[in-house]
Amino acid sequence: MSRRVNGDRAEGAAADPIDLRELRSCTAARLRRAARRVSQLYDDALEPAGVTIAQFGLLAQLEGSLAQSTTGIALGELAERMTTDPTTLTRNLRPLEARGLLRTAPDTQDRRVRRIRITPTGRAALRAAIPLWRRAQAQVEGALGSGDVGTLRALLERTAAASF
């Protein structure tokens, strides 16, 4: 009879063997590795424009939000769109704000809400980055093939929308 400590078997007790093949097939690890590699490719491509792929995505979201409101987008709404928490988003916005690419201000109706807006300088940076992004995009699509890119996008969207 093995003694349990905090729900686990006590030291020295027989444990289930570790199957390294099973661990190597971890979906999360594979997705993270692929995401790092693709992010690296985009970051390298966007370097001449002075933005990372994460910053490019933020600027693109801010540009898109102008169609809905000229006063900018609420921090919470942007965090939701970017699938991140407001604290992380605030940390990611700081360098862009310091460079004058975006502006944050309290909401005129609710001072507790911060609104973020792309600036003309941010719009110019986004415009300069788009051709570089397109080249990186084409490089990824070329490496994967057009049929696989569509399948990958569909799988990624389905995964992002899944409730686990």
C-alpha positions as CSV (number, residue, x, y, z in Angstrom):
1,M,0.0,0.0,0.0
2,S,1.5,3.3,-1.0
3,R,1.2,6.4,1.1
4,R,-0.3,9.5,-0.6
5,V,1.1,12.9,-0.1
6,N,-1.1,15.8,-1.4
7,G,-2.9,13.4,-3.7
8,D,0.3,12.1,-5.2
9,R,2.2,8.9,-4.4
10,A,4.8,9.2,-1.8
11,E,8.5,9.2,-2.9
12,G,9.8,5.8,-3.6
13,A,6.4,4.4,-4.6
14,A,6.1,3.0,-8.1
15,A,5.0,5.7,-10.5
16,D,3.6,5.5,-14.0
17,P,6.4,5.4,-16.5
18,I,7.0,8.6,-18.5
19,D,6.4,8.1,-22.2
20,L,8.6,10.6,-24.0
21,R,7.0,9.9,-27.3
22,E,3.7,11.0,-25.8
23,L,5.2,14.2,-24.4
24,R,6.9,15.1,-27.7
25,S,3.5,15.0,-29.4
26,C,2.2,17.8,-27.2
27,T,0.0,20.0,-29.3
28,A,0.7,23.1,-27.3
29,A,4.5,22.7,-27.6
30,R,4.2,22.3,-31.4
31,L,1.9,25.3,-31.7
32,R,4.2,27.4,-29.6
33,R,7.3,26.4,-31.6
34,A,5.6,27.1,-34.9
35,A,4.3,30.4,-33.6
36,R,7.7,31.5,-32.4
37,R,9.2,30.6,-35.8
38,V,6.6,32.4,-37.8
39,S,6.7,35.4,-35.5
40,Q,10.5,35.5,-35.9
41,L,10.1,35.5,-39.7
42,Y,7.6,38.4,-39.5
43,D,9.6,40.3,-37.0
44,D,12.7,40.1,-39.2
45,A,10.7,41.3,-42.2
46,L,9.1,44.2,-40.3
47,E,12.4,45.4,-38.7
48,P,13.0,48.1,-41.4
49,A,9.7,49.6,-40.4
50,G,10.6,49.6,-36.7
51,V,7.7,47.4,-35.6
52,T,7.3,43.8,-34.5
53,I,4.5,41.6,-35.7
54,A,2.7,42.1,-32.4
55,Q,3.0,45.9,-32.7
56,F,1.9,45.6,-36.4
57,G,-1.2,43.7,-35.3
58,L,-2.0,46.3,-32.6
59,L,-1.7,49.2,-35.1
60,A,-3.8,47.3,-37.6
61,Q,-6.5,46.8,-35.0
62,L,-6.4,50.5,-34.1
63,E,-6.6,51.5,-37.7
64,G,-9.6,49.2,-38.1
65,S,-11.3,50.6,-35.0
66,L,-11.5,54.0,-36.6
67,A,-14.3,52.8,-38.8
68,Q,-16.4,52.4,-35.7
69,S,-15.3,55.3,-33.6
70,T,-13.1,58.4,-34.2
71,T,-12.5,58.6,-30.4
72,G,-10.6,55.3,-30.4
73,I,-11.3,51.9,-28.9
74,A,-11.7,51.1,-25.2
75,L,-8.7,49.2,-23.7
76,G,-10.9,46.4,-22.6
77,E,-12.4,45.9,-26.0
78,L,-9.0,46.0,-27.7
79,A,-7.7,43.4,-25.1
80,E,-10.7,41.2,-26.0
81,R,-10.1,41.5,-29.7
82,M,-6.4,40.7,-29.2
83,T,-7.2,37.8,-26.9
84,T,-5.1,39.2,-24.1
85,D,-5.6,40.7,-20.7
86,P,-5.6,44.5,-20.2
87,T,-2.4,44.4,-18.1
88,T,-0.4,42.7,-20.8
89,L,-2.0,44.9,-23.5
90,T,-1.1,48.1,-21.5
91,R,2.5,46.9,-21.3
92,N,2.6,46.3,-25.1
93,L,1.1,49.7,-25.8
94,R,3.6,51.7,-23.8
95,P,6.5,51.5,-26.4
96,L,4.1,52.5,-29.2
97,E,2.7,55.4,-27.2
98,A,6.3,56.5,-26.3
99,R,7.1,56.6,-30.0
100,G,3.9,58.6,-30.8
101,L,2.3,55.8,-32.8
102,L,-0.8,55.8,-30.7
103,R,-2.5,57.9,-28.0
104,T,-4.4,56.9,-24.9
105,A,-6.8,59.1,-23.2
106,P,-9.7,58.8,-20.7
107,D,-13.1,58.3,-22.2
108,T,-15.1,61.5,-22.2
109,Q,-18.2,59.7,-20.9
110,D,-16.5,57.4,-18.3
111,R,-13.1,58.6,-17.0
112,R,-12.4,55.0,-15.7
113,V,-12.2,53.8,-19.3
114,R,-9.1,54.4,-21.4
115,R,-9.5,54.8,-25.1
116,I,-6.7,54.1,-27.6
117,R,-6.3,55.8,-31.0
118,I,-3.7,55.4,-33.7
119,T,-2.0,58.7,-34.5
120,P,-1.0,60.0,-37.9
121,T,2.6,58.9,-37.1
122,G,1.2,55.4,-36.3
123,R,-0.7,55.3,-39.5
124,A,2.4,56.2,-41.5
125,A,4.3,53.4,-39.6
126,L,1.6,51.0,-40.5
127,R,1.6,52.0,-44.1
128,A,5.4,51.6,-44.3
129,A,5.1,48.2,-42.7
130,I,2.4,46.8,-44.9
131,P,4.6,46.0,-48.0
132,L,7.1,44.3,-45.7
133,W,4.3,42.3,-44.0
134,R,3.0,41.3,-47.5
135,R,6.4,39.9,-48.4
136,A,6.5,37.9,-45.1
137,Q,3.0,36.7,-45.7
138,A,3.9,35.5,-49.2
139,Q,6.9,33.7,-47.9
140,V,4.8,31.8,-45.3
141,E,2.2,31.0,-47.9
142,G,4.8,29.9,-50.4
143,A,6.4,27.6,-47.8
144,L,3.1,26.0,-46.9
145,G,1.3,26.0,-50.2
146,S,-2.0,27.7,-50.9
147,G,-4.2,24.8,-50.0
148,D,-2.5,24.1,-46.7
149,V,-2.6,27.8,-45.8
150,G,-6.4,27.8,-46.1
151,T,-6.6,24.6,-44.1
152,L,-4.2,26.0,-41.4
153,R,-6.2,29.3,-41.1
154,A,-9.4,27.4,-40.7
155,L,-7.9,25.1,-38.0
156,L,-6.4,28.1,-36.2
157,E,-9.7,30.0,-36.2
158,R,-11.6,26.9,-35.0
159,T,-9.0,26.4,-32.3
160,A,-9.2,30.0,-31.2
161,A,-13.0,29.8,-31.0
162,A,-13.1,26.5,-29.2
163,S,-14.2,26.4,-25.6
164,F,-11.9,24.0,-23.8
